[in-house]
Amino acid sequence: MFGGNSRGAGMWRRIVLLCCMWSAFFVCHSQGQQINIGAFFYDDELELEKEFMAVVNAINGPESEQTLRFYPLIKRLKPEDGSVKMQEQACDLIDNGVAAIFGPSSKAASDIVALVCNNTGIPHIEFDVSDEEHPEEKPNHQLTLNLYPSQVILSKAYADIVQNFGWRKFTIVYDGDDVKAAARLQDLLQLREVHNDVVRVRKFQKEDDFRVMWKSIRGERRVVLDCSPGMLVDLLNSSAEFGLTGQYNHIFLTNLETYTDNLEELSADNETFAVNITAARLLVNPEPPAYSLPDGYVTQRDNIVYESNEPPRTLLHDLIHDALQLFAQSWRNASFFYPDRMVVPRITCDFAASGGRTWAMGRYLARLMKGTSGVNNPNFRTSSLQFDGDGQRITFNIEVYDPLDGIGIAIWDPRGQITQLNVQAKVQKKVVYRVATRIGPPYFMYNETARELNLTGNDLYQGYAVDLIDAIAARMGFEYVFVPVADQQYGKQDKDTKQWNGIIGEIINNDAHMGICDLTITQARKTAVDFTVPFMQLGVSILAYKSPHEEKELYAYLAPFGGEVWIWILISIFVVTFLKTIVARISKMDWENPHPCNRDPELLENNWHIHNTGWLTVASIMTAGCDILPRSPQVRLLEATWWIFAIIIANSYTANLAAFLTSSKMEGSINNLKDLGAQKKVKFGTIYGGSTYNLLSESNETTYRLAFNLMNNDDPSAYTKDNLEGVERVRKNRGDYMFLMETTTLEYHREQNCDLRSVGEKFGEKHYAIAVPFGAEYRSNLSVAILKLSELGNLYAMKMRWWKQTNSNCFEEPDPDATPDMNFEELRGIFYTLYVGILIAFLIGITEFLVFVQQVALEERLTFKAAFKKEIWFVLCVWNKKKPVVAGTPVSSLRTTPRRSLDKSLERTPKSRRRIVIGRSSEEMREMPQGSNSGSSSSSNNKKVKQKEARL
């Protein structure tokens, strides 16, 4: 009885002890689960191994707070280790119960680790670039994820960045020994198949003489360089002697780890190293990771070991960090949903290879990691962490930056959009902009005063373009230097070499940041460079020679009719006058009674003597009218016929007078381009290869094509090399040559030269703008500055300054469409004729007056001087409207004799005895002695005259 009880008590004690042991085990397991993770590192990757350990420790945290603990199992590889060695070590890790395997790096030549993991169900996470997967390889890599950007997406990013640069011609240089280079550059390499003449490809190897390769692309301004960081310095140094590191060259570095090399050593003491270098790197969180490495670390480069207290942050460091964070996050999520199944796997390679079950939760973890999004997740160093179904990273951001100073320039996102960054930081960098231009007034020309003072630089030039760039620079705050092109060309593409010359060529070749002058925006040029908003709108017009202004002759008013016409008019006047007199004398009706009150006259008078008929004839043609008119039908018919002739002559003269006295009549019959092309006497041309040349050559309009064909067929050539040559040719040929040019330049030369004029209306609307390279970030700022200057009226003020000449003495040609205004110079002949007529009339009147004064002096026995004084005084008394008349002697008073008796006295006095006493006033007439009648006075006067004659 007692013995049985003792045996039962011992059994219960063993059961209680076993339960306590299991409880203790579960309590310990719940407080800190240990998950083994494996990793492969090569012997020279000590810094990556240290990073791996540091991240694991950071994820585990303090021991007191650990709920799970990741325990790293590291396998080190040698460069000579092959796939067999790596398979053995991978299986050893799986046999030790690892939940995931990280690595190895791209130095491994085999994917055996991925195959082993795929067969056992263990997640495999890579952090370095890998070979592009073929479709048949994908089933064997279902559990593999790679945090390094996909080579396909990375190639697209590089192509987008180069396109954003605006490059149309460049050379791709990459390492021929790098089998992965072609994959990450495939989009750029495809451009060569389409544009073989503008995209070149060069390969190099580490043992090659790099100078041979650089010499083959001497003169290239844009290079896409893909190489390892260790070779970059040697490559750039060897390119310097071939001009590839100059100020206006641009090199784009595609290796995502370029920033690990100290490129500032190249530019520190080397003034010739001024190349613009941009590089690409994966966008990472700027904040450093929240953990620290142990004091001191070891790096190895070129078989030399370096020690430092600060670890070099490379891309692989950040990707290892993200790989561990991704696995830890996925493990926690899986443990939350399946806490009883997330235990350390107990699988061996031999068991899985023999057809045993793989770790089911491994595939679940792989699906969780592939579905993870790292957008705006502070736990990840890199941004936009997403994968496709094959485990390739398809979402990431690329930062384009300047490796010399570390300033970010732009960010590329998976949508292909590029966002500019740090504009203010870039502006602070001192850049002297090179402005390509050409000599051509009034836009850009030498300042003669500065030449005499031996000035240099920008002070040597003046013109509209100089003022415009100076105003823009003052508004934007940059420095510039003018670079006149050597060939003085605007920019034309050679059909054979596809190369551009002139200003456009300077910009394409990266020898200038911008180009300005009278540079027209054309479709062909827009394919090579970019343009700002226009600063001037214009068209094309015809420049022609204008004959010098000649002073009109005194008889210019006679020009409407030729000399023979005037002779025939004078002959007609005399003949018609004579014939009219004869016909009037023949006509009975034109003989009139001189005294209508006497019905039985003894004599008849005919008023149409030679004086009256001549006056009527001249008055008719002068449209002056006359106070006497003919009565007989034949004379009236003759006069009516003469009036018709006079009306036609007068109106014809009036119609042509303005045209002959002014310059409103165009010289010749050429009024537009159509008239110019319809004749062959006057030759015409334009600048060869200029915008006007392209307008005519590329147009389908009949008028333009006809004009272009005529210019091409001219011998000697009708084309010129610039506007100045065209202007001189127009002036030299004096009307036998016309020049097609932009209206703004035409206006300037017309203001400068009085012997030039424009013909017709402008055609072919054009715009002048500033040319810049494609993708130039300062293009928008230039456009904004131009618009602001236009709004303020500064552009108009600049044009007025250089176009209008205030001291010009050119004859202003009147508008042919306006009514011409005649000046004294044109009508002075008519005034001179009036003055001569008045002078002749006065001479005749003065002669007659002097003869009359002589008669008065003889009759009144006065001296000539006394008689002249009396008579001239009476003439000057213009208020005296009455003239005394005496019969026989000057003794009569107009005031004392009544009007009726005076009339009777005049009737009895013969006309030969009457005279008008011009020199006596009415008061003198009253003082004269009066007889009882006019007869006695007359007889007494006759007696006195006879007595005087007897004495004599």
Number of C-alpha atoms within 10 A of each C-alpha: 5 6 7 8 9 10 10 10 10 11 11 11 11 11 11 12 12 12 12 12 12 12 12 12 11 11 11 11 13 12 15 17 15 15 20 20 22 25 22 22 22 19 14 18 16 16 21 21 20 17 20 22 18 17 24 20 18 15 19 18 14 9 11 8 10 16 14 20 19 21 16 17 15 18 18 17 19 13 11 8 13 14 15 11 13 22 19 15 19 24 20 16 23 26 15 18 20 26 27 24 26 24 21 25 18 14 13 22 14 16 18 19 24 25 20 24 26 21 20 25 27 28 28 28 27 24 24 18 17 20 14 14 11 7 7 7 12 14 11 16 21 22 29 24 26 23 27 22 26 23 23 16 17 24 21 17 26 23 19 17 21 17 14 14 16 16 20 16 18 21 21 19 19 21 19 15 12 14 10 15 18 17 17 24 23 17 19 23 21 13 14 17 11 10 13 13 12 15 20 19 16 15 13 19 13 11 6 9 12 18 15 12 16 23 16 11 18 13 13 20 24 23 23 22 21 24 23 17 18 13 13 18 14 11 18 20 15 18 19 16 15 16 19 28 22 18 17 19 20 22 20 23 26 24 18 20 19 22 20 14 16 13 18 11 11 16 13 9 9 9 10 15 18 16 19 17 17 20 25 27 21 21 21 19 16 8 8 10 15 8 11 14 15 10 9 10 16 15 17 14 9 6 8 7 10 10 11 11 11 12 18 12 15 15 23 19 21 21 21 25 25 22 25 21 19 22 20 19 18 21 22 14 14 17 14 11 10 12 11 8 12 18 15 15 22 13 21 18 21 12 12 16 13 8 9 14 13 22 19 13 20 23 18 17 24 24 18 17 23 24 16 15 15 19 14 12 13 12 15 22 26 24 21 22 24 20 22 13 12 16 25 24 21 20 22 26 24 24 24 27 23 19 22 18 9 12 17 22 20 19 21 22 16 16 9 14 14 20 12 14 16 12 14 8 11 14 13 9 8 9 11 11 15 21 25 26 29 24 18 17 21 21 23 22 18 16 14 12 12 14 13 9 9 10 13 10 10 14 15 18 22 19 21 22 22 20 18 21 18 17 17 19 16 12 16 15 10 15 13 17 13 23 18 19 20 12 12 16 24 25 23 21 17 10 8 6 8 11 15 21 21 21 31 31 22 23 27 25 20 20 19 25 20 28 29 24 26 24 22 25 21 16 10 13 18 13 10 21 22 21 23 19 19 16 17 16 14 17 16 21 25 26 27 27 26 19 14 11 13 8 9 16 15 16 14 18 20 17 15 19 15 9 11 9 12 13 11 11 16 13 12 14 19 17 13 18 23 16 16 25 22 15 16 25 18 14 17 12 14 20 18 14 16 14 13 9 8 9 8 9 12 9 10 12 13 16 19 22 16 15 11 16 25 20 14 22 23 19 15 21 20 13 13 9 14 13 5 11 16 20 14 16 12 15 23 15 12 15 21 13 11 17 17 12 14 20 15 12 16 14 11 13 16 12 11 14 18 19 15 18 23 17 17 18 15 13 14 7 10 18 15 16 21 14 12 21 21 13 11 10 10 13 21 28 26 25 22 17 19 20 25 22 18 17 18 19 17 12 12 11 10 11 16 17 17 19 19 22 13 16 20 14 10 13 8 8 13 21 20 18 15 19 20 14 14 24 24 11 21 24 20 12 14 15 19 16 21 26 27 24 25 27 22 19 20 24 17 17 21 21 19 16 16 19 19 23 18 21 20 13 13 17 15 12 11 20 17 20 22 26 29 26 25 21 15 15 13 16 20 13 14 21 19 16 20 25 16 15 19 15 11 11 11 16 21 14 13 15 18 12 14 15 22 14 12 8 6 12 11 14 11 10 13 14 12 11 8 8 10 15 11 11 10 9 14 20 18 17 18 16 12 13 13 12 12 12 12 12 12 12 12 12 12 11 12 12 12 12 15 16 12 15 25 17 15 21 17 12 12 11 11 15 13 15 12 13 22 20 13 15 21 16 15 17 13 9 10 8 8 11 6 10 14 18 21 21 23 20 17 21 20 26 23 19 12 12 14 10 11 9 10 18 12 10 17 17 10 12 17 11 11 8 11 15 14 12 19 19 19 18 20 16 11 13 21 16 11 12 11 16 13 7 9 18 14 12 18 16 12 12 16 13 11 11 12 12 11 9 9 8 6 6
